């Protein structure tokens, strides 16, 4: 079974579990228009010369599912990659999440959680009947960058264990964040859970974010409906990590 087909089966869990249909229908219209899965992180101009040929956007893209791999009603949107370009450390801006306040929450996508140190990437959004439900990102970093990215997100979760953040309408939404290590997955992995609280909490995505480091590469999956699909973000991250581990050194 090829990489696309294997990951496609994991991605289908993100959308095709029977219980999720009603939830998507009920919740999709209540979420802010700039949902976590649909938002786009800052795109960084890249330079040529990847030190790891298997970590370019062009190569990472081959590990992601295509719409043709997925079940009816499930589709890939916003697919993009960095081609054969590579961003060197001096070509990157200051990390956005390093020392950031809790306004990065409650909606933290795979894209936003993997941007600060990536030198190349491939990413896509998984939709179910046109509703964004998950985002998948694979990223290559310069030496040490992936470890820094994981540490940065872990630190953000630590300082925002309890948070208040501005909502799109100017009101505040509160909540809690947990970041638990996932033993035995990649070189290190985090399961980040965001729980919004308050009278309008149901209007906001309360996603699960899985980050996995394999050497200087990262697999990130953000699932907007973790309560509905039986741990599918972790299933997809496990498949992605296996693919990254199996690439030539």
N, C-alpha and C positions, 0 to 999 in steps of 0.2 A: 504494500500500500504506500503511495507516495505521500510526501509531506503535506501537500494541499488537501488531499482526501482525509488524512488523519486529523488535521486541524479543523477541517470543515465539519467533521462529526462533533468535535468539541464545541465549535461555534454554534452548531444547531441547538445544542443544549441551551445556549444563551437565549434562544428565541422560540424553540418549538415545543418546549414543555407545555402541556395543556393548560396548566394553571396560569401561565403568564398572559394568555390572550385577554382575559377579562381585566387583568391589572393594567395592561397597556391601554386598553380602550378607556378605562376609567381615569387613569392618571396622566395620560399623555397630554390632554388638553389643559391640565392644571399647571404644568411645569413652565417656568420662564422660557421665553423664546431662545435665550442664549444658554441652552442646556449644556451640561458638562461634556457630553459626548460630541456635540456639534461644534463647540468652540475650537478655535484654532490658535495654537501657541505661536509666538513670534518665530518667523522663519529666518534662519541665519544664512547669509551668503557663504558659500563653501569654496574651498580651494582644492586643487587637485593633489593627488598623491596619498592615497590611503595606505597606511602601513600594514593593514590587514585586508587583503583582497576579499575575504569572505564577509566582511562587515560593512561593505558599501550598501547604499540604499538599493542599488540594482540587484544585489545578491539577496539582501534581506527580504525584498519584495517577493521572491520566489517561495518563501516560507509562509506567506499569508494566503488565506483562502480567497477565491474569486467568487463572484455572485453565482456563476455556473456550478460551483461546488455545493451550493447551499439548497436548503429545502424551499419549496414554494412559499412565497411571502417573505422570505428572508433574503436580504440583499446587502451588498457592499456598496457604500457611498464614501465620498471624500477620500478616495484612495490616492495617495501621493507618496513619492519617495525622493531621495536626494541624488538619484542616479549614481554616477561613478565619482562624484565630488566628495571631498573630505575637508572638514573644517579643523584647522590646527588650533591649539590652545590660544595663541595670540589673536586668532580671528573671532573669538567669542566675546560677547559682552559679559558684564558681571552677572553671576547667577541670580536669577529672580527670586528663588525660594529661600536662598541663604539669608537667614535673619528676617524673612518676611513675616508680617503680622498675620492674624488669623482671617483676614479678609480673603485669603486664598480659598477659604472654605465657605459653605459646606459642599461646593461642587468642585472636586479636584479630579481631573480626567487623567487618563494614561498619558496623553500628549503633554499636559502641563507638568506632570510628575517625572517626565523623562527628558525634558528639553535642555536643562541647564548645562549639561556636560556632553551632549551628544555631538558627534562629528559627522554622523550619517544616520539615516533613518528610513524606515518604510512604515506607513501607518494607514489605517482605514477605520471606518465606522461601520458597525453592523446594525442594520435596521430591520424592523419587523413591521410589515405593512406601513412603511414610510415613517415609523417612529424610531428614532435613535435609541438603541438599548445598550450598546456597548462600544468600546473603542479598543483597538489592538495596536500596539506600537512595538516595533523592534528597533533597537538603536545600537550603533557602534560608537565607542568613545575612544579618546586618546588614553594612553596608559594611566590607570588609576582613576579615570573619570567615572566609570560605572560605580565603583565603590563610594566615591564622593557623592554621587547622585542618591544612592541608597541611604547614606548617612544623613544627607540633607533632608530627605523626606521623613526619615525617622525622627530627626530633631524637630521638624515642623509639627509632627503629630504629638511629640512630647510636650512642647510648649503650648499646644492648643488642645490639651486634653478636655478642657471645657472652654468654649468659645462663644463669642457673639460677633456676627458678621453682618454687613449691610446687605439687604435684599434689593433686587432691582427696583422696587417701588420706594426705596428709601427707608423702609422699616428695618428692624433688626431680626435676624433669625439666630437662635442659639443652638447649641448642641455639644456633643462630645465626640472625641476621636480616639481610637485605639490603634496601635500598630504592633502586631504580634509576629514574631519570627516564625517561619515555616521550616521546620527541620527537614534536612535531606533534599531540599529542592534547590538545584543549582549550587553556586558557591555561597550564596545567601539569598534569602527571600523574605519579603514582608507582606502581611495581609493587613491592609489599612481599612478600617470600617468607620464610616462617618454616620452619625445619628443626629438628625435635626430634632429640635424640640420646640415647644411653643404652639400657640393656637393655629398657626399657618404652616406647621411643619409638613403636612401632607402635600403641600404645593411644591415642595422642593425635593430634588433628587437626593437620596441618601445612599450614595454609592459604596460599593466595595472596590478597592483598588489592590491589585496584586502586582508586586514588583519582584522580578527575579534577576539576579546577576549571574552571568556565566562568563567568567574572566572579565574582559572589558566590554562585554555586550549586555544589553538589558532587554528583557521582555516585560512589557507592561500591559495589563488588561484592566479596564475599568468597566464595571457592570452597574448599570443604573437601577436594576431591579433584583438585587441579590436575594431578597426574601422569597422570590417567586420561582427561582430556577435551580435549586438544589446544588449550590456550589459550583456553578458552571464557570465562573471566572477562574477558579483554581484549576478546573479540568483543562481549560484552554491554556493557562500558564504552564501547566505541567508538560503539555504537548510542545509548546514553543520552546521551553527550556531543553527538552530532549533534542529538538532540531538544532538549537544553538550548540549544544554539547557535541553533537555528532558532526559538525562542520570540520573541515580540515583545519589544522592549527596554522 
